[in-house]
Amino acid sequence: MLKNKKLIIALSILPMYGLVKLLANYPDFIERFYSNGLYPFISKLFRYTLGWLPFSFGDLVYGFSLVFIIRWLILNLKRIYKDTKNWLIDVFATISVIYFVFHLFWGLNYYRNPLHKNLNLEDNYTTEQLISVTKKLIDKSNSIHLSITKNDSVKVVFPYTKSEILAQTTTSYKALKKTFPNLEYQPKSMKKSLFSIPLTYMGFSGYLNPLTNEAQVDYLIPVYKFPTTSAHEAAHQLGYAKENEANFIGFMATISNDDVYFKYSGYTFGLSHCLGEIYRRNPDIYKTLLPTINKGVLKNYQEVRDFWNAYQNPFEFIFKSTYTTYLKANNQAKGMDSYSYVVALLVNYLKNKTL
């Protein structure tokens, strides 16, 4: 009887996979009934249940699961060739359960309407528009930088601890709610990742645990990056699964905060994306814009580069390649290159605004 149940669960991955691919063709349905229907209830339930814990429950689940899987594989190694059929049933039954839970708890958000459609923005832009917005962001970043340091050659040093910044993420979203009422972030469930060291070596600054809806931030990254990284992960919790969209919402939340340090982190974050796209399109224009940026701002950028360079390793490309495959499998066809879509959102949202 138990074997029959396992077989049914194992085979259920086929219709589930087909159903997900079918639903992917109906983003309006996903948007209405899942992303703005069932998901907010699931998300808040987990955040109310686990958000108060001072540590990441999800990281503990991952840790114990990894130990269990390794132990199970060792104990069942001989079954691979002695009892292949039932070994495969056990494996695929487990995969089926994880696949179901992943999409029910969070994963279907990958197939909702694109953010530019919900915001009534275009999804393309000209190089001239990109340059214009980039210049706006340079002026704004320089202005905020100078108001903090009083010296254009000194980098900004944040007066907050990383825990204080995580706590202020809700403040950013309260301010953003005035512009986008549907982006209310309450309660929070923001944690420093217990796996920050391996996370850093893998090249990631944070992640959302889709099984517990906890946002994990790498506690090793520079303080300067904490406001935008925590706001990015909160955007994932609100149901914006795509990295580019979470980047844009993280930018908007951070610059909406009244705190000048948060604004600095947000505006320079947006500027870095636009500069990267200008460099890709026209390196000569990039070279003319770079000297117009305060040296202190560039030093903050260099601080981040130095941090990641210190953790470079020969295996990082494997992790990045694996994550690119994951993104492509979840409706982000360009993989990690899809992060550049945030520039389209930035340009089209800011092109007619005064910063």
C-alpha positions as CSV (number, residue, x, y, z in Angstrom):
1,M,0.0,0.0,0.0
2,L,2.8,2.4,1.0
3,K,4.7,1.6,-2.2
4,N,1.6,2.3,-4.3
5,K,1.3,5.7,-2.6
6,K,4.9,6.5,-3.2
7,L,4.6,5.5,-6.8
8,I,1.5,7.8,-7.2
9,I,3.4,10.7,-5.6
10,A,6.5,10.1,-7.7
11,L,4.5,10.0,-11.0
12,S,2.5,13.1,-10.0
13,I,5.4,15.3,-10.9
14,L,4.5,14.8,-14.6
15,P,1.0,16.3,-14.4
16,M,2.2,19.0,-12.0
17,Y,4.9,20.0,-14.4
18,G,2.4,20.1,-17.2
19,L,0.0,22.2,-15.1
20,V,2.7,24.7,-14.2
21,K,3.7,25.1,-17.9
22,L,0.0,25.5,-18.8
23,L,-0.5,28.2,-16.1
24,A,2.6,30.0,-17.4
25,N,0.5,30.9,-20.5
26,Y,-2.0,32.7,-18.3
27,P,-0.2,35.4,-16.4
28,D,-3.4,37.4,-15.8
29,F,-4.9,34.3,-14.0
30,I,-1.7,33.9,-11.9
31,E,-1.7,37.6,-11.1
32,R,-5.3,37.7,-9.9
33,F,-5.8,34.4,-8.2
34,Y,-2.3,33.5,-6.9
35,S,0.0,36.6,-6.7
36,N,-2.8,38.8,-5.4
37,G,-5.0,36.1,-4.1
38,L,-3.6,33.0,-2.3
39,Y,0.1,34.0,-2.1
40,P,-0.3,37.1,0.2
41,F,-2.1,34.9,2.7
42,I,0.6,32.2,2.6
43,S,3.4,34.8,2.8
44,K,2.0,36.6,5.8
45,L,1.2,33.4,7.6
46,F,4.9,32.3,7.4
47,R,6.2,35.8,8.3
48,Y,3.9,36.0,11.3
49,T,4.9,32.4,12.3
50,L,8.7,32.7,11.8
51,G,9.5,36.4,11.5
52,W,9.9,36.8,15.3
53,L,12.7,34.3,15.5
54,P,16.1,35.9,15.8
55,F,17.7,33.3,13.6
56,S,16.8,31.7,10.2
57,F,14.6,28.7,10.7
58,G,14.8,28.0,7.0
59,D,18.6,27.9,7.1
60,L,18.3,25.2,9.8
61,V,15.9,23.3,7.7
62,Y,18.3,23.5,4.7
63,G,21.2,22.4,7.0
64,F,19.3,19.4,8.5
65,S,18.0,18.4,5.0
66,L,21.5,18.4,3.6
67,V,22.7,16.1,6.4
68,F,19.7,13.9,6.0
69,I,20.1,13.6,2.2
70,I,23.8,12.7,2.5
71,R,23.0,10.2,5.2
72,W,20.2,8.7,3.1
73,L,22.3,8.4,0.0
74,I,25.1,6.7,1.9
75,L,22.7,4.2,3.6
76,N,20.9,3.5,0.3
77,L,23.9,3.4,-2.0
78,K,23.6,-0.3,-2.7
79,R,19.9,0.1,-3.6
80,I,20.9,2.0,-6.7
81,Y,21.7,-1.2,-8.5
82,K,20.1,-3.8,-6.2
83,D,16.6,-2.1,-6.0
84,T,16.8,0.5,-8.7
85,K,13.0,0.8,-9.3
86,N,12.1,1.5,-5.7
87,W,15.2,3.7,-5.2
88,L,14.0,5.9,-8.1
89,I,10.4,5.9,-6.7
90,D,11.7,7.2,-3.4
91,V,13.8,9.9,-5.1
92,F,11.1,11.1,-7.4
93,A,8.5,11.0,-4.7
94,T,10.7,13.4,-2.7
95,I,11.2,15.6,-5.8
96,S,7.5,15.7,-6.5
97,V,6.7,16.9,-2.9
98,I,9.4,19.6,-3.1
99,Y,8.2,20.7,-6.6
100,F,4.6,21.0,-5.3
101,V,5.5,22.9,-2.1
102,F,7.9,25.2,-4.0
103,H,5.2,26.4,-6.5
104,L,2.4,26.5,-4.0
105,F,4.4,28.6,-1.4
106,W,6.1,30.9,-3.8
107,G,7.2,29.7,-7.2
108,L,4.1,30.5,-9.2
109,N,5.0,34.2,-8.8
110,Y,7.6,33.6,-11.6
111,Y,4.7,33.4,-14.1
112,R,2.7,36.6,-13.0
113,N,2.4,39.6,-15.3
114,P,5.7,41.5,-15.9
115,L,6.1,44.5,-13.6
116,H,6.3,47.0,-16.4
117,K,2.8,46.0,-17.4
118,N,1.4,46.4,-13.9
119,L,3.1,49.8,-13.7
120,N,2.0,50.8,-17.2
121,L,5.6,51.3,-18.3
122,E,7.2,50.5,-21.6
123,D,9.8,47.7,-21.6
124,N,12.2,49.3,-24.1
125,Y,14.1,52.5,-24.2
126,T,16.6,54.4,-26.4
127,T,20.3,55.0,-25.6
128,E,19.5,58.7,-25.4
129,Q,16.9,58.1,-22.7
130,L,19.3,55.9,-20.8
131,I,22.0,58.6,-20.9
132,S,19.5,61.2,-19.7
133,V,18.4,59.1,-16.7
134,T,22.0,58.2,-15.9
135,K,23.0,61.8,-15.7
136,K,20.0,62.5,-13.4
137,L,21.2,59.6,-11.2
138,I,24.8,60.9,-11.2
139,D,23.6,64.4,-10.1
140,K,21.4,63.0,-7.4
141,S,24.0,60.5,-6.1
142,N,26.7,63.3,-6.1
143,S,24.4,65.6,-4.2
144,I,23.5,63.1,-1.5
145,H,27.1,62.0,-1.2
146,L,28.3,65.5,-0.7
147,S,25.6,66.3,1.8
148,I,26.9,63.4,3.9
149,T,30.6,63.7,3.6
150,K,31.2,67.4,2.8
151,N,34.1,66.1,0.7
152,D,33.6,64.7,-2.9
153,S,36.6,62.4,-2.5
154,V,35.6,60.6,0.7
155,K,33.5,57.4,0.6
156,V,30.3,57.2,2.6
157,V,30.6,55.3,5.9
158,F,27.3,54.2,7.3
159,P,26.6,54.9,11.0
160,Y,24.3,51.9,11.4
161,T,24.8,48.3,12.3
162,K,23.6,45.7,9.9
163,S,20.9,44.7,12.3
164,E,19.6,48.3,12.5
165,I,19.5,48.4,8.7
166,L,17.5,45.2,8.5
167,A,15.0,46.7,11.0
168,Q,14.7,49.9,8.9
169,T,13.7,47.9,5.8
170,T,10.1,48.1,6.9
171,T,10.4,51.9,7.1
172,S,11.5,51.9,3.5
173,Y,8.4,50.0,2.5
174,K,6.1,52.1,4.6
175,A,7.3,55.1,2.6
176,L,7.0,53.3,-0.7
177,K,3.4,52.3,0.2
178,K,2.4,55.9,-0.3
179,T,3.3,55.6,-4.0
180,F,2.5,51.9,-4.5
181,P,-0.2,50.8,-1.9
182,N,0.0,47.1,-2.8
183,L,3.7,47.0,-1.7
184,E,2.9,46.9,2.0
185,Y,5.6,44.9,3.9
186,Q,4.2,43.8,7.2
187,P,5.3,41.8,9.2
188,K,8.9,41.5,8.4
189,S,10.9,38.3,8.4
190,M,14.4,39.4,7.6
191,K,17.4,37.4,8.8
192,K,21.1,37.3,8.6
193,S,21.9,34.0,6.8
194,L,23.6,31.3,8.9
195,F,25.3,30.3,5.7
196,S,26.8,33.7,4.9
197,I,30.4,32.4,4.4
198,P,29.5,29.7,1.7
199,L,26.9,32.2,0.3
200,T,29.7,34.7,-0.2
201,Y,32.0,32.2,-1.9
202,M,29.1,31.3,-4.2
203,G,28.8,35.0,-5.2
204,F,25.4,35.8,-3.7
205,S,24.4,38.6,-1.3
206,G,21.1,37.1,-0.2
207,Y,18.2,34.8,-1.0
208,L,14.6,34.1,-0.2
209,N,13.8,30.7,1.3
210,P,10.6,29.8,-0.6
211,L,9.7,27.1,1.9
212,T,9.6,29.4,4.9
213,N,9.3,32.9,3.3
214,E,12.3,34.2,5.3
215,A,14.6,36.7,3.6
216,Q,18.2,35.9,4.1
217,V,20.9,38.5,3.8
218,D,24.6,37.7,3.7
219,Y,25.9,39.4,6.9
220,L,29.5,39.6,5.4
221,I,28.6,42.1,2.6
222,P,29.6,45.7,3.1
223,V,27.2,47.8,5.2
224,Y,26.8,50.1,2.2
225,K,25.0,47.3,0.3
226,F,22.7,46.2,3.1
227,P,19.8,48.7,2.5
228,T,19.3,47.7,-1.2
229,T,20.0,44.0,-0.6
230,S,17.5,43.7,2.3
231,A,14.9,45.7,0.3
232,H,15.5,43.4,-2.7
233,E,14.8,40.3,-0.6
234,A,11.7,41.9,0.9
235,A,10.4,42.4,-2.7
236,H,10.8,38.7,-3.2
237,Q,8.7,38.1,-0.1
238,L,6.0,40.3,-1.5
239,G,5.7,38.0,-4.5
240,Y,8.1,39.5,-7.1
241,A,10.1,36.5,-7.9
242,K,12.1,37.8,-10.9
243,E,15.4,39.2,-9.9
244,N,15.2,42.3,-12.1
245,E,11.8,43.3,-10.7
246,A,13.0,42.8,-7.1
247,N,16.0,45.0,-7.9
248,F,13.7,47.8,-9.2
249,I,11.3,47.5,-6.2
250,G,14.4,47.4,-3.9
251,F,15.6,50.6,-5.5
252,M,12.3,52.3,-5.1
253,A,11.9,51.3,-1.5
254,T,15.3,52.4,-0.5
255,I,15.1,55.8,-2.1
256,S,11.7,56.3,-0.6
257,N,13.2,56.1,2.9
258,D,13.7,59.5,4.6
259,D,17.1,58.5,5.8
260,V,19.8,60.1,3.7
261,Y,22.1,57.0,4.0
262,F,19.4,54.7,2.6
263,K,18.7,57.2,-0.2
264,Y,22.4,57.2,-1.0
265,S,22.5,53.4,-1.2
266,G,19.5,53.3,-3.4
267,Y,20.4,56.0,-5.9
268,T,24.0,54.7,-6.3
269,F,22.5,51.2,-6.7
270,G,20.3,52.4,-9.6
271,L,23.2,54.4,-11.1
272,S,25.5,51.4,-11.1
273,H,23.0,49.4,-13.2
274,C,22.6,52.3,-15.7
275,L,26.3,52.8,-16.0
276,G,26.8,49.1,-16.7
277,E,24.3,49.2,-19.5
278,I,25.9,52.3,-21.0
279,Y,29.3,50.6,-20.9
280,R,27.7,47.6,-22.8
281,R,26.1,49.9,-25.4
282,N,28.8,52.6,-25.8
283,P,32.1,52.4,-23.8
284,D,33.1,55.8,-25.1
285,I,30.1,57.5,-23.5
286,Y,30.7,55.6,-20.3
287,K,34.3,57.0,-20.2
288,T,33.0,60.5,-20.5
289,L,30.4,60.1,-17.7
290,L,32.7,58.4,-15.2
291,P,34.7,61.6,-14.4
292,T,31.5,63.4,-13.5
293,I,30.9,61.1,-10.6
294,N,32.3,62.1,-7.2
295,K,35.4,60.2,-6.3
296,G,33.8,59.2,-3.0
297,V,31.0,57.5,-4.8
298,L,33.5,55.5,-6.9
299,K,35.3,54.5,-3.7
300,N,32.0,53.0,-2.4
301,Y,31.7,51.1,-5.7
302,Q,35.4,50.0,-5.3
303,E,34.7,48.9,-1.8
304,V,32.1,46.4,-3.1
305,R,34.3,45.2,-5.9
306,D,37.2,44.6,-3.5
307,F,34.9,42.6,-1.2
308,W,33.7,40.2,-3.9
309,N,37.3,40.0,-5.4
310,A,38.5,38.8,-2.0
311,Y,36.1,35.8,-2.2
312,Q,36.6,34.8,-5.8
313,N,37.2,31.1,-6.3
314,P,37.4,28.6,-9.2
315,F,34.0,27.2,-8.3
316,E,32.0,30.4,-8.3
317,F,31.2,30.0,-12.1
318,I,29.6,26.7,-11.3
319,F,27.3,28.2,-8.8
320,K,26.5,31.1,-11.1
321,S,25.9,28.7,-14.0
322,T,23.6,26.6,-11.9
323,Y,21.6,29.6,-10.8
324,T,21.4,30.8,-14.4
325,T,19.9,27.4,-15.3
326,Y,17.4,27.8,-12.4
327,L,16.4,31.2,-13.6
328,K,15.9,30.0,-17.2
329,A,13.8,27.2,-15.9
330,N,11.6,29.7,-14.0
331,N,10.5,32.1,-16.8
332,Q,13.7,34.2,-17.0
333,A,15.0,33.2,-20.4
334,K,18.2,35.3,-20.2
335,G,19.3,33.7,-16.9
336,M,21.5,36.1,-14.9
337,D,21.6,38.5,-17.8
338,S,17.9,39.1,-17.1
339,Y,19.1,41.3,-14.2
340,S,19.7,44.1,-16.9
341,Y,15.9,44.4,-17.4
342,V,15.9,46.5,-14.2
343,V,17.5,49.3,-16.4
344,A,14.4,49.3,-18.6
345,L,12.2,49.7,-15.5
346,L,14.5,52.5,-14.1
347,V,14.7,54.4,-17.4
348,N,11.0,54.3,-18.1
349,Y,10.0,55.2,-14.6
350,L,12.5,58.0,-14.1
351,K,12.8,59.5,-17.6
352,N,10.0,62.1,-16.9
353,K,10.7,62.6,-13.2
354,T,12.7,65.2,-11.4
355,L,15.0,63.6,-8.8
